[in-house]
Amino acid sequence: GRDVVVPGNKMTLTDGVGEGGFELTSAADNVKVEVLGPGGHVLDTMNLGAQTAGVHSFDWTAGTNATATGVTFRVTATSGSVKLDATALMRDRVDAVNTSGDSLMLELQNSGSVAYNQVKAFN
């Protein structure tokens, strides 16, 4: 299977590094990514500073959390004091393609069934 980028906040660690991404509808003065453990507690915070509108990616070095499972992340973006919409994006593996009715669906390893039009990128 191929990898795709879809809306979601699950992070898989490979060789001690987690990958994630986000999409901003407008430019932000400050973007913060919080990496969360399985219980929702913050493992790490990354301040990414100003970011343009569009799709962005980031890598997180897990360090002592390299064997952690169930890791997720949340993205907060602001422009001045105004909170902006930020959509978390995750990488997932395509297990199968399904043409159910009039829509093309991808069966993904971690996200289950996702409509083709939700895919932001193929890797």
All heavy atoms as an XYZ file, in Angstrom:
882
protein
N       0.802     -1.193      0.000
C       0.000      0.000      0.000
C       0.844      1.256      0.000
O       1.993      1.273      0.426
N       0.242      2.300     -0.466
C       0.850      3.637     -0.480
C       0.453      4.394      0.776
O      -0.537      4.077      1.428
C       0.356      4.430     -1.700
C       0.750      3.837     -3.003
C       2.106      4.306     -3.371
N       2.437      3.825     -4.699
C       3.616      3.954     -5.211
N       4.570      4.542     -4.534
N       3.866      3.505     -6.405
N       1.218      5.433      1.086
C       0.870      6.315      2.193
C       0.124      7.522      1.651
O       0.414      8.006      0.556
C       2.126      6.792      2.927
C       2.723      5.709      3.817
O       2.045      4.704      4.083
O       3.877      5.879      4.244
N      -0.837      8.002      2.442
C      -1.595      9.196      2.105
C      -1.582     10.128      3.319
O      -1.321      9.713      4.441
C      -3.051      8.875      1.701
C      -3.109      8.108      0.397
C      -3.772      8.111      2.802
N      -1.884     11.391      3.076
C      -2.040     12.369      4.143
C      -3.521     12.731      4.198
O      -4.100     13.143      3.188
C      -1.173     13.624      3.888
C      -1.421     14.683      4.944
C       0.307     13.238      3.834
N      -4.120     12.535      5.377
C      -5.549     12.756      5.576
C      -5.772     13.512      6.890
O      -4.890     13.531      7.753
C      -6.328     11.415      5.615
C      -6.297     10.710      4.274
C      -5.810     10.512      6.715
N      -6.947     14.124      7.057
C      -7.239     14.752      8.346
C      -7.184     13.717      9.469
O      -7.694     12.602      9.321
C      -8.656     15.289      8.162
C      -8.786     15.508      6.688
C      -8.007     14.378      6.074
N      -6.526     14.061     10.551
C      -6.392     13.169     11.702
C      -5.222     13.593     12.560
O      -4.381     14.375     12.130
N      -5.159     13.061     13.770
C      -4.112     13.498     14.693
C      -3.309     12.354     15.302
O      -2.644     12.535     16.311
C      -4.722     14.356     15.798
C      -5.601     13.542     16.731
O      -6.073     12.463     16.401
N      -5.832     14.072     17.914
N      -3.355     11.170     14.701
C      -2.574     10.043     15.209
C      -1.146     10.130     14.673
O      -0.929     10.482     13.521
C      -3.200      8.718     14.793
C      -4.559      8.488     15.403
C      -5.184      7.217     14.898
C      -6.601      7.067     15.432
N      -7.324      5.989     14.767
N      -0.181      9.795     15.536
C       1.218      9.866     15.149
C       1.849      8.493     15.334
O       1.779      7.914     16.416
C       1.946     10.898     16.010
C       3.370     11.143     15.604
S       4.193     12.357     16.672
C       3.378     13.865     16.174
N       2.435      7.975     14.270
C       3.169      6.722     14.334
C       4.651      7.049     14.418
O       5.145      7.878     13.658
C       2.887      5.862     13.089
O       1.480      5.633     13.015
C       3.588      4.536     13.163
N       5.346      6.407     15.351
C       6.774      6.647     15.516
C       7.564      5.641     14.698
O       7.330      4.439     14.774
C       7.166      6.547     16.988
C       6.437      7.495     17.934
C       6.912      7.283     19.360
C       6.625      8.928     17.517
N       8.497      6.141     13.887
C       9.385      5.309     13.097
C      10.813      5.719     13.426
O      11.174      6.880     13.232
C       9.111      5.483     11.584
O       7.730      5.224     11.334
C       9.967      4.540     10.760
N      11.584      4.762     13.942
C      12.971      5.043     14.334
C      13.058      6.239     15.279
O      13.943      7.090     15.167
C      13.863      5.265     13.108
C      13.952      4.033     12.220
O      13.922      2.906     12.758
O      14.039      4.200     10.997
N      12.099      6.341     16.205
C      12.121      7.389     17.210
C      11.647      8.754     16.754
O      11.781      9.735     17.479
N      11.083      8.826     15.551
C      10.598     10.106     15.021
C       9.136      9.961     14.607
O       8.769      9.013     13.923
C      11.448     10.567     13.811
C      10.893     11.853     13.218
C      12.902     10.753     14.214
N       8.318     10.912     15.042
C       6.921     10.962     14.638
C       6.727     12.047     13.603
O       7.399     13.078     13.643
N       5.814     11.789     12.671
C       5.507     12.776     11.630
C       4.061     13.215     11.768
O       3.190     12.410     12.077
C       5.693     12.175     10.236
C       7.101     11.785      9.895
C       7.183     11.159      8.507
O       6.219     10.474      8.100
O       8.195     11.363      7.842
N       3.841     14.484     11.519
C       2.490     15.017     11.529
C       2.423     16.212     10.612
O       3.421     16.611     10.002
N       1.242     16.783     10.521
C       1.077     17.956      9.673
C      -0.175     18.701     10.050
O      -0.924     18.308     10.947
N      -0.383     19.799      9.353
C      -1.567     20.609      9.596
C      -1.822     21.485      8.381
O      -0.934     21.713      7.566
C      -1.410     21.473     10.856
C      -0.195     22.355     10.859
C      -0.258     23.659     10.399
C       1.020     21.875     11.307
C       0.867     24.473     10.403
C       2.157     22.674     11.324
C       2.077     23.977     10.865
N      -3.070     21.938      8.277
C      -3.457     22.845      7.208
C      -4.062     24.090      7.831
O      -4.923     24.001      8.706
C      -4.469     22.181      6.278
C      -4.848     23.050      5.098
C      -5.727     22.327      4.089
O      -6.406     21.349      4.463
O      -5.729     22.761      2.924
N      -3.579     25.245      7.383
C      -4.095     26.534      7.840
C      -4.879     27.191      6.707
O      -4.414     27.201      5.571
C      -2.944     27.461      8.246
C      -2.040     26.986      9.372
C      -0.874     27.953      9.552
C      -2.820     26.844     10.663
N      -6.047     27.736      7.026
C      -6.845     28.420      6.008
C      -6.344     29.840      5.776
O      -6.640     30.444      4.757
C      -8.337     28.451      6.400
O      -8.451     29.052      7.690
C      -8.915     27.044      6.425
N      -5.593     30.382      6.742
C      -4.983     31.706      6.588
C      -3.656     31.725      7.348
O      -3.395     30.851      8.170
C      -5.921     32.803      7.096
O      -6.233     32.604      8.458
N      -2.830     32.722      7.052
C      -1.522     32.824      7.692
C      -1.668     33.015      9.204
O      -2.613     33.647      9.670
C      -0.732     33.982      7.090
N      -0.703     32.462      9.952
C      -0.720     32.552     11.412
C       0.559     33.209     11.915
O       1.637     32.980     11.360
C      -0.858     31.164     12.018
N       0.424     34.023     12.960
C       1.590     34.616     13.627
C       2.327     33.574     14.456
O       3.535     33.646     14.629
C       1.166     35.742     14.576
C       0.565     36.924     13.845
O       0.832     37.087     12.645
O      -0.176     37.686     14.493
N       1.562     32.628     15.005
C       2.155     31.622     15.875
C       1.409     30.301     15.739
O       0.180     30.273     15.801
C       2.109     32.094     17.336
C       2.880     31.155     18.248
O       3.980     30.731     17.920
N       2.297     30.825     19.380
N       2.161     29.218     15.554
C       1.595     27.870     15.504
C       2.287     27.038     16.573
O       3.516     27.037     16.679
C       1.777     27.216     14.114
C       1.301     25.779     14.126
C       1.031     28.023     13.054
N       1.479     26.347     17.370
C       1.998     25.483     18.427
C       1.456     24.078     18.211
O       0.266     23.889     17.941
C       1.564     26.017     19.792
C       2.001     25.153     20.965
C       1.657     25.782     22.303
C       0.184     25.705     22.578
N      -0.181     26.103     23.951
N       2.337     23.082     18.321
C       1.951     21.679     18.244
C       2.240     21.038     19.591
O       3.372     21.120     20.088
C       2.716     20.936     17.124
C       2.398     19.441     17.152
C       2.401     21.525     15.762
N       1.225     20.428     20.187
C       1.409     19.676     21.421
C       1.300     18.197     21.099
O       0.320     17.758     20.500
C       0.361     20.071     22.453
C       0.527     21.489     22.956
C      -0.583     21.911     23.890
O      -1.756     21.904     23.446
O      -0.279     22.246     25.041
N       2.315     17.439     21.491
C       2.326     15.995     21.308
C       1.782     15.384     22.596
O       2.246     15.704     23.692
C       3.754     15.488     21.007
C       3.753     13.976     20.837
C       4.304     16.173     19.763
N       0.777     14.518     22.440
C       0.049     13.968     23.584
C       0.270     12.470     23.723
O       0.274     11.742     22.732
C      -1.448     14.249     23.427
C      -1.837     15.700     23.111
C      -3.304     15.788     22.761
C      -1.494     16.595     24.278
N       0.408     12.018     24.965
C       0.505     10.586     25.248
C      -0.862      9.953     25.215
O      -1.885     10.629     25.050
N      -0.926      8.624     25.393
C      -2.204      7.905     25.316
C      -3.269      8.422     26.285
O      -4.444      8.397     25.978
C      -1.830      6.463     25.652
C      -0.367      6.377     25.475
C       0.198      7.743     25.636
N      -2.873      8.920     27.433
C      -3.836      9.427     28.403
C      -4.199     10.882     28.184
O      -4.944     11.467     28.959
N      -3.647     11.508     27.115
C      -3.956     12.899     26.819
C      -3.012     13.895     27.464
O      -3.171     15.100     27.300
N      -2.013     13.401     28.204
C      -1.058     14.321     28.830
C      -0.031     14.793     27.798
O       0.296     14.079     26.863
C      -0.367     13.667     30.030
C       0.410     12.434     29.675
N      -0.179     11.220     29.408
C       1.737     12.257     29.509
C       0.741     10.330     29.099
N       1.921     10.930     29.144
N       0.460     16.009     27.963
C       1.392     16.606     27.013
C       2.783     16.010     27.205
O       3.361     16.099     28.289
C       1.431     18.147     27.165
C       2.460     18.754     26.222
C       0.053     18.744     26.903
N       3.313     15.393     26.147
C       4.665     14.855     26.160
C       5.684     15.909     25.757
O       6.811     15.928     26.253
C       4.796     13.666     25.192
C       3.935     12.443     25.464
C       4.084     11.427     24.331
C       4.315     11.810     26.800
N       5.292     16.782     24.832
C       6.212     17.783     24.313
C       5.399     18.888     23.636
O       4.273     18.657     23.185
C       7.157     17.152     23.295
C       8.405     17.970     23.017
O       8.586     19.038     23.654
O       9.209     17.550     22.162
N       5.982     20.078     23.572
C       5.373     21.209     22.878
C       6.386     21.770     21.899
O       7.547     21.981     22.256
C       4.957     22.307     23.878
O       4.012     21.750     24.799
C       4.321     23.486     23.161
N       5.950     21.979     20.661
C       6.801     22.576     19.637
C       6.186     23.899     19.211
O       5.028     23.934     18.796
C       6.924     21.649     18.427
C       7.618     20.342     18.728
S       7.771     19.287     17.276
C       6.087     18.846     16.982
N       6.944     24.966     19.331
C       6.504     26.275     18.856
C       7.088     26.470     17.463
O       8.303     26.579     17.309
C       6.955     27.372     19.820
C       6.194     27.284     21.120
O       4.972     27.303     21.125
N       6.909     27.168     22.225
N       6.222     26.485     16.461
C       6.668     26.558     15.069
C       6.679     27.982     14.526
O       7.035     28.196     13.364
C       5.791     25.659     14.198
C       5.738     24.188     14.629
C       4.859     23.395     13.684
C       7.123     23.581     14.709
N       6.250     28.952     15.349
C       6.295     30.353     14.929
C       5.289     30.668     13.843
O       4.267     30.007     13.691
N       5.602     31.694     13.055
C       4.712     32.145     11.985
C       4.702     31.124     10.844
O       5.741     30.570     10.489
C       5.144     33.506     11.477
N       3.514     30.885     10.276
C       3.355     29.947      9.164
C       2.375     30.540      8.156
O       1.414     31.210      8.528
C       2.824     28.593      9.650
C       3.706     27.895     10.663
C       4.977     27.343     10.067
O       5.001     26.884      8.927
N       6.062     27.401     10.826
N       2.606     30.252      6.888
C       1.727     30.719      5.821
C       0.476     29.843      5.742
O       0.441     28.739      6.293
C       2.453     30.681      4.465
O       2.859     29.331      4.212
C       3.677     31.596      4.474
N      -0.532     30.318      5.022
C      -1.712     29.495      4.759
C      -1.286     28.305      3.913
O      -0.355     28.397      3.110
C      -2.771     30.312      4.034
N      -1.948     27.160      4.106
C      -1.642     25.966      3.319
C      -1.273     24.793      4.200
O      -1.503     24.799      5.409
N      -0.682     23.777      3.573
C      -0.336     22.524      4.245
C       1.125     22.565      4.689
O       2.001     22.966      3.923
C      -0.589     21.319      3.304
C      -0.120     20.018      3.934
C      -2.072     21.236      2.946
N       1.356     22.147      5.935
C       2.698     22.120      6.523
C       2.911     20.771      7.202
O       1.955     20.136      7.634
C       2.855     23.234      7.561
C       2.593     24.594      7.007
N       3.565     25.345      6.410
C       1.450     25.331      6.939
C       3.049     26.492      6.008
N       1.763     26.499      6.316
N       4.172     20.374      7.331
C       4.485     19.133      8.033
C       5.526     19.414      9.109
O       6.198     20.451      9.087
C       4.994     18.073      7.059
O       6.203     18.498      6.457
N       5.648     18.483     10.034
C       6.655     18.590     11.088
C       7.109     17.195     11.491
O       6.404     16.210     11.284
C       6.115     19.353     12.306
C       4.953     18.659     12.990
C       5.168     17.709     13.973
C       3.650     18.963     12.641
C       4.100     17.068     14.589
C       2.574     18.338     13.252
C       2.807     17.383     14.237
N       8.312     17.130     12.053
C       8.854     15.903     12.626
C       9.038     16.136     14.114
O       9.435     17.224     14.540
C      10.209     15.549     12.008
C      10.096     15.117     10.557
O       9.017     14.646     10.160
O      11.096     15.236      9.830
N       8.766     15.112     14.905
C       8.949     15.168     16.347
C       9.900     14.059     16.753
O       9.635     12.884     16.500
C       7.608     15.027     17.055
C       7.724     14.910     18.545
C       8.171     15.877     19.402
C       7.393     13.784     19.358
N       8.139     15.408     20.700
C       7.667     14.125     20.690
C       6.894     12.515     19.067
C       7.449     13.245     21.749
C       6.685     11.642     20.119
C       6.957     12.005     21.443
N      11.010     14.418     17.361
C      11.959     13.432     17.875
C      11.484     12.989     19.246
O      11.402     13.802     20.182
C      13.377     14.027     17.946
O      13.728     14.492     16.645
C      14.374     12.988     18.412
N      11.157     11.711     19.354
C      10.499     11.188     20.549
C      11.421     11.085     21.762
O      10.946     11.141     22.893
C       9.887      9.824     20.236
N      12.710     10.929     21.566
C      13.628     10.803     22.703
C      13.258      9.636     23.593
O      13.159      8.498     23.126
N      12.991      9.903     24.866
C      12.664      8.835     25.818
C      11.293      8.224     25.562
O      10.946      7.200     26.148
C      12.701      9.359     27.274
O      11.764     10.429     27.394
C      14.096      9.838     27.649
N      10.502      8.828     24.688
C       9.167      8.307     24.343
C       9.191      7.495     23.053
O       8.144      7.268     22.443
C       8.176      9.468     24.199
C       8.003     10.230     25.492
O       7.582      9.668     26.488
N       8.357     11.500     25.483
N      10.372      7.051     22.618
C      10.537      6.401     21.314
C       9.707      5.135     21.148
O       9.399      4.741     20.027
C      12.005      6.103     21.048
N       9.332      4.477     22.231
C       8.544      3.249     22.123
C       7.069      3.483     22.440
O       6.294      2.537     22.543
C       9.102      2.162     23.063
O       9.055      2.664     24.402
C      10.525      1.788     22.686
N       6.677      4.732     22.597
C       5.293      5.065     22.958
C       4.324      4.674     21.844
O       4.643      4.759     20.663
C       5.169      6.554     23.259
N       3.154      4.226     22.250
C       2.072      3.952     21.304
C       0.889      4.840     21.692
O       0.816      5.341     22.805
C       1.646      2.474     21.338
O       1.249      2.155     22.670
C       2.788      1.563     20.902
N      -0.035      5.034     20.764
C      -1.205      5.856     21.053
C      -0.899      7.342     21.142
O      -1.623      8.091     21.780
N       0.186      7.766     20.491
C       0.577      9.178     20.526
C      -0.281      9.966     19.532
O      -0.485      9.540     18.395
C       2.076      9.338     20.188
C       2.478     10.801     20.130
C       2.933      8.592     21.211
N      -0.785     11.117     19.971
C      -1.565     12.008     19.114
C      -0.979     13.412     19.236
O      -0.041     13.640     20.001
C      -3.054     12.033     19.526
O      -3.164     12.489     20.877
C      -3.692     10.654     19.380
N      -1.544     14.347     18.482
C      -1.092     15.730     18.573
C      -2.256     16.680     18.337
O      -3.266     16.304     17.754
C       0.055     16.008     17.586
C      -0.321     15.877     16.141
C      -0.712     16.992     15.408
C      -0.285     14.650     15.500
C      -1.068     16.879     14.072
C      -0.637     14.517     14.166
C      -1.023     15.636     13.444
N      -2.088     17.910     18.820
C      -3.070     18.953     18.541
C      -2.318     20.205     18.117
O      -1.212     20.476     18.573
C      -3.990     19.201     19.727
C      -3.347     19.784     20.938
C      -4.380     20.038     22.046
N      -3.698     20.223     23.315
C      -4.054     19.650     24.445
N      -5.101     18.852     24.488
N      -3.369     19.865     25.554
N      -2.967     20.942     17.230
C      -2.364     22.131     16.637
C      -3.194     23.344     17.041
O      -4.418     23.331     16.922
C      -2.315     22.021     15.098
C      -1.692     23.261     14.482
C      -1.571     20.762     14.668
N      -2.519     24.383     17.514
C      -3.160     25.649     17.848
C      -2.494     26.740     17.022
O      -1.260     26.839     17.007
C      -2.993     25.967     19.347
O      -3.448     24.861     20.106
C      -3.778     27.201     19.727
N      -3.289     27.532     16.322
C      -2.756     28.615     15.489
C      -3.468     29.901     15.847
O      -4.688     29.922     16.061
C      -2.956     28.297     14.012
N      -2.693     30.986     15.919
C      -3.277     32.289     16.239
C      -2.709     33.362     15.326
O      -1.598     33.241     14.800
C      -3.003     32.685     17.708
O      -1.598     32.663     17.931
C      -3.700     31.771     18.678
N      -3.502     34.402     15.140
C      -3.061     35.618     14.461
C      -3.406     36.748     15.416
O      -4.583     37.073     15.594
C      -3.778     35.784     13.124
O      -3.359     36.980     12.493
N      -2.375     37.290     16.075
C      -2.637     38.235     17.153
C      -3.312     37.484     18.284
O      -2.829     36.444     18.722
N      -4.474     37.951     18.715
C      -5.216     37.258     19.778
C      -6.345     36.392     19.226
O      -7.112     35.809     19.988
C      -5.774     38.283     20.765
O      -6.674     39.148     20.091
N      -6.443     36.303     17.893
C      -7.525     35.552     17.259
C      -7.076     34.115     16.975
O      -6.046     33.892     16.333
C      -7.961     36.229     15.935
C      -9.045     35.420     15.243
C      -8.421     37.650     16.193
N      -7.865     33.147     17.463
C      -7.580     31.743     17.195
C      -8.013     31.411     15.769
O      -9.110     31.754     15.351
C      -8.303     30.854     18.201
C      -7.957     29.403     18.041
C      -8.619     28.531     19.087
C      -8.224     27.095     18.826
N      -9.007     26.132     19.539
N      -7.143     30.735     15.022
C      -7.420     30.368     13.631
C      -7.766     28.891     13.512
O      -7.388     28.086     14.366
C      -6.185     30.662     12.764
C      -5.670     32.092     12.767
C      -4.379     32.180     11.966
C      -6.717     33.037     12.205
N      -8.460     28.548     12.431
C      -8.745     27.148     12.149
C      -7.475     26.459     11.692
O      -6.782     26.938     10.788
C      -9.803     27.009     11.055
C     -11.193     27.408     11.525
O     -11.448     27.310     12.745
O     -12.006     27.817     10.687
N      -7.158     25.335     12.332
C      -6.012     24.511     11.950
C      -6.478     23.063     11.920
O      -6.998     22.559     12.913
C      -4.867     24.678     12.938
N      -6.343     22.421     10.782
C      -6.749     21.028     10.634
C      -5.523     20.142     10.783
O      -4.553     20.278     10.018
C      -7.383     20.786      9.251
O      -8.502     21.668      9.101
C      -7.830     19.344      9.091
N      -5.548     19.240     11.764
C      -4.459     18.289     11.950
C      -4.466     17.289     10.793
O      -5.527     16.843     10.352
C      -4.611     17.562     13.283
N      -3.282     16.958     10.307
C      -3.136     16.001      9.209
C      -2.179     14.887      9.629
O      -1.161     15.147     10.267
C      -2.583     16.689      7.962
C      -3.420     17.828      7.384
C      -2.671     18.517      6.254
C      -4.770     17.324      6.911
N      -2.504     13.673      9.249
C      -1.670     12.523      9.594
C      -1.381     11.668      8.370
O      -2.109     11.698      7.391
C      -2.350     11.665     10.657
C      -3.680     11.065     10.219
S      -4.480     10.129     11.517
C      -3.966      8.469     11.085
N      -0.291     10.935      8.450
C       0.072      9.982      7.403
C      -0.574      8.646      7.745
O      -0.588      8.239      8.898
C       1.589      9.838      7.342
C       2.074      8.972      6.210
C       3.578      8.926      6.199
N       4.095     10.265      6.002
C       4.854     10.622      4.977
N       5.201      9.747      4.085
N       5.272     11.863      4.849
N      -1.125      7.980      6.740
C      -1.761      6.684      6.954
C      -1.491      5.807      5.736
O      -1.220      6.304      4.642
C      -3.271      6.873      7.166
C      -3.882      5.802      8.051
O      -3.280      4.717      8.206
O      -4.970      6.053      8.595
N      -1.560      4.503      5.916
C      -1.279      3.534      4.858
C      -2.578      3.045      4.232
O      -3.526      2.716      4.938
C      -0.504      2.360      5.416
C      -0.350      1.237      4.436
C       1.001      0.724      4.141
N       2.117      1.536      4.515
C       3.206      1.642      3.764
N       3.257      1.019      2.615
N       4.220      2.346      4.153
N      -2.615      3.004      2.892
C      -3.782      2.496      2.168
C      -3.726      0.967      2.152
O      -2.766      0.383      1.658
C      -3.824      3.041      0.723
C      -5.019      2.459     -0.029
C      -3.869      4.556      0.712
N      -4.754      0.336      2.717
C      -4.862     -1.121      2.700
C      -5.679     -1.600      1.506
O      -5.416     -2.663      0.952
C      -5.508     -1.632      3.988
C      -4.586     -1.522      5.191
O      -3.350     -1.508      5.014
O      -5.107     -1.444      6.318
N      -6.682     -0.821      1.111
C      -7.556     -1.221      0.010
C      -8.297     -0.003     -0.527
O      -8.391      1.022      0.138
C      -8.567     -2.270      0.478
N      -8.823     -0.152     -1.741
C      -9.652      0.877     -2.366
C     -11.017      0.258     -2.602
O     -11.124     -0.877     -3.064
C      -9.031      1.358     -3.696
C      -9.926      2.375     -4.368
C      -7.638      1.924     -3.461
N     -12.076      1.005     -2.292
C     -13.432      0.494     -2.386
C     -14.277      1.469     -3.205
O     -14.256      2.664     -2.959
C     -13.997      0.348     -0.967
C     -15.382     -0.226     -0.941
O     -16.010     -0.455     -1.971
N     -15.878     -0.461      0.256
N     -14.982      0.959     -4.174
C     -15.893      1.794     -4.959
C     -17.319      1.442     -4.561
O     -18.011      0.699     -5.245
C     -15.695      1.587     -6.473
O     -15.821      0.191     -6.758
C     -14.346      2.086     -6.918
N     -17.743      1.986     -3.446
C     -19.073      1.735     -2.920
C     -20.034      2.803     -3.448
O     -19.881      3.983     -3.136
C     -19.030      1.761     -1.395
O     -20.320      1.621     -0.867
N     -21.000      2.386     -4.265
C     -21.955      3.348     -4.822
C     -21.255      4.307     -5.764
O     -20.499      3.901     -6.643
N     -21.482      5.602     -5.573
C     -20.916      6.621     -6.443
C     -19.605      7.201     -5.919
O     -19.020      8.072     -6.552
C     -21.904      7.790     -6.613
C     -23.133      7.372     -7.394
O     -23.055      6.363     -8.127
O     -24.164      8.051     -7.275
N     -19.150      6.733     -4.746
C     -17.963      7.346     -4.158
C     -16.796      6.370     -4.077
O     -16.982      5.167     -3.913
C     -18.282      7.889     -2.759
O     -18.682      6.839     -1.910
N     -15.605      6.919     -4.195
C     -14.375      6.159     -4.072
C     -13.900      6.284     -2.630
O     -13.712      7.395     -2.126
C     -13.317      6.710     -5.034
C     -11.959      6.024     -5.031
C     -12.094      4.569     -5.458
C     -11.006      6.759     -5.952
N     -13.747      5.153     -1.957
C     -13.334      5.138     -0.556
C     -11.988      4.426     -0.432
O     -11.726      3.456     -1.142
C     -14.366      4.400      0.308
C     -15.757      4.991      0.266
S     -15.878      6.614      1.025
C     -15.695      6.188      2.741
N     -11.161      4.926      0.465
C      -9.897      4.270      0.785
C     -10.036      3.620      2.154
O     -10.552      4.234      3.086
C      -8.749      5.275      0.805
C      -8.502      6.058     -0.475
C      -7.341      7.024     -0.275
C      -8.222      5.137     -1.641
N      -9.581      2.387      2.259
C      -9.535      1.700      3.545
C      -8.126      1.903      4.085
O      -7.161      1.388      3.524
C      -9.846      0.208      3.383
C     -11.217     -0.076      2.807
C     -12.346      0.416      3.677
O     -12.211      0.395      4.926
O     -13.373      0.849      3.130
N      -8.010      2.683      5.179
C      -6.711      3.050      5.713
C      -6.395      2.255      6.981
O      -7.296      1.910      7.748
C      -6.656      4.549      6.003
C      -6.957      5.462      4.805
C      -6.866      6.919      5.215
C      -6.014      5.164      3.648
N      -5.118      2.019      7.186
C      -4.652      1.198      8.308
C      -5.116      1.734      9.661
O      -5.574      0.971     10.501
C      -3.128      1.137      8.258
C      -2.496      0.210      9.258
C      -1.002      0.098      9.029
O      -0.388      0.938      8.392
N      -0.426     -0.950      9.555
N      -4.994      3.040      9.887
C      -5.336      3.619     11.189
C      -6.667      4.363     11.219
O      -7.276      4.481     12.271
C      -4.230      4.580     11.654
C      -2.925      3.866     11.880
O      -2.869      2.847     12.552
N      -1.864      4.389     11.298
N      -7.105      4.866     10.082
C      -8.300      5.730     10.047
C      -9.563      5.027      9.586
O     -10.635      5.624      9.621
C      -8.047      6.932      9.129
O      -6.927      7.651      9.559
N      -9.455      3.791      9.091
C     -10.635      3.110      8.581
C     -11.017      3.637      7.212
O     -10.154      4.016      6.416
N     -12.312      3.710      6.918
C     -12.798      4.174      5.619
C     -12.746      5.694      5.535
O     -13.287      6.387      6.397
C     -14.239      3.725      5.393
O     -14.302      2.336      5.260
N     -12.096      6.192      4.481
C     -11.973      7.628      4.266
C     -12.308      7.916      2.807
O     -11.824      7.221      1.905
C     -10.544      8.123      4.591
C     -10.371      9.577      4.222
C     -10.229      7.908      6.060
N     -13.135      8.926      2.582
C     -13.489      9.312      1.212
C     -12.249      9.833      0.484
O     -11.413     10.535      1.075
C     -14.573     10.378      1.226
N     -12.138      9.499     -0.787
C     -10.992      9.913     -1.597
C     -10.793     11.431     -1.566
O      -9.667     11.909     -1.530
C     -11.173      9.415     -3.033
C     -10.066      9.842     -3.960
C      -8.849      9.173     -3.956
C     -10.240     10.910     -4.828
C      -7.819      9.561     -4.796
C      -9.217     11.308     -5.674
C      -8.008     10.625     -5.660
O      -6.989     11.022     -6.485
N     -11.886     12.191     -1.530
C     -11.762     13.650     -1.561
C     -11.204     14.227     -0.252
O     -10.932     15.418     -0.173
C     -13.088     14.322     -1.935
C     -14.185     14.101     -0.920
O     -13.987     13.477      0.126
N     -15.367     14.594     -1.229
N     -11.025     13.393      0.765
C     -10.404     13.836      2.019
C      -8.882     13.749      1.971
O      -8.205     14.300      2.841
C     -10.920     13.002      3.194
C     -12.378     13.211      3.511
C     -12.633     14.635      4.001
O     -12.000     15.089      4.939
N     -13.558     15.325      3.365
N      -8.334     13.074      0.977
C      -6.890     12.893      0.866
C      -6.241     14.210      0.446
O      -6.636     14.827     -0.538
C      -6.556     11.763     -0.149
C      -5.064     11.675     -0.382
C      -7.117     10.441      0.325
N      -5.253     14.638      1.221
C      -4.529     15.890      0.931
C      -3.285     15.648      0.085
O      -2.850     16.526     -0.633
C      -4.118     16.570      2.248
C      -5.285     16.959      3.121
C      -6.113     18.042      2.486
C      -7.231     18.473      3.403
N      -8.113     19.437      2.797
N      -2.680     14.456      0.200
C      -1.469     14.136     -0.564
C      -1.246     12.640     -0.574
O      -1.723     11.916      0.295
C      -0.258     14.834      0.053
N      -0.526     12.184     -1.596
C      -0.075     10.793     -1.690
C       1.427     10.785     -1.522
O       2.119     11.649     -2.035
C      -0.433     10.191     -3.059
C      -1.891      9.912     -3.226
C      -2.758     10.883     -3.718
C      -2.411      8.685     -2.894
C      -4.103     10.633     -3.871
C      -3.768      8.417     -3.024
C      -4.610      9.405     -3.534
N       1.956      9.803     -0.816
C       3.400      9.674     -0.645
C       3.880      8.347     -1.193
O       3.225      7.384     -1.170
C       3.787      9.773      0.831
C       3.448     11.127      1.402
O       2.330     11.349      1.825
N       4.396     12.023      1.395
